[in-house]
């Protein structure tokens, strides 16, 4: 689930989705804005399986748990540490 495995493709692993989320976080964004950008990016990518909103949120949860992002005043931002 977190890492790719025999049953989870690389583009569906939470770590891969989290990396894509971090790429989109050049500046602080709301979750809904980030989801729209992420979904649009995935629609343009050929060969990638669609990512559901709950899987997207799990990737954000993982990023938060490892300290890669913070959530302040309704905005998600990359952590500087």
C-alpha positions in Angstrom: 0.0 0.0 0.0 2.7 2.5 0.9 5.3 1.0 -1.4 4.8 -0.8 -4.7 4.3 -4.5 -4.5 3.3 -7.5 -6.5 -0.4 -6.3 -6.2 0.1 -2.5 -6.2 1.5 -0.8 -9.3 4.2 1.8 -8.8 1.9 4.7 -9.9 -0.7 3.5 -7.3 1.6 3.3 -4.2 1.0 6.0 -1.6 4.6 7.0 -1.8 4.4 7.6 -5.5 1.2 9.6 -5.2 2.7 11.5 -2.3 5.6 12.5 -4.5 3.2 13.8 -7.1 1.4 15.8 -4.5 4.7 17.3 -3.3 5.5 18.3 -6.9 2.2 20.2 -7.1 2.9 22.0 -3.8 5.1 24.8 -5.1 3.0 27.2 -3.0 0.5 26.5 -0.2 -2.9 25.3 -1.5 -6.2 24.1 -0.2 -6.9 20.4 -0.4 -9.7 21.0 -3.0 -7.4 23.0 -5.2 -4.7 20.4 -4.9 -7.1 17.6 -5.7 -8.3 19.5 -8.8 -4.8 19.9 -10.0 -3.8 16.3 -9.2 -6.9 14.9 -10.9 -6.3 17.1 -14.0 -2.7 15.9 -14.1 -3.7 12.3 -13.9 -6.3 12.7 -16.7 -3.6 14.0 -19.0 -1.2 11.1 -18.2 -1.8 8.2 -20.4 -1.5 4.7 -19.0 -2.0 5.7 -15.3 -4.9 4.3 -13.4 -7.3 6.9 -11.9 -6.6 7.7 -8.3 -9.7 8.0 -6.0 -10.1 10.9 -3.6 -9.7 8.6 -0.6 -6.4 7.2 -1.9 -5.3 10.8 -2.5 -6.1 11.7 1.1 -4.3 8.7 2.4 -1.2 9.9 0.5 -1.5 13.3 2.1 -2.0 11.6 5.5 1.3 9.7 4.9 3.1 13.0 4.0 1.7 14.6 7.2 2.8 11.7 9.4 6.4 11.8 8.1 6.5 15.6 8.4 6.7 16.4 4.7 3.7 18.7 4.8 1.9 20.8 7.3 -1.7 22.1 7.4 -2.2 25.6 8.7 -5.1 28.0 8.2 -6.8 25.8 5.7 -3.7 25.5 3.5 -1.4 22.5 2.9 2.2 23.4 2.5 5.6 21.7 2.2 7.5 21.5 5.5 10.8 23.3 5.5 12.6 20.8 7.7 
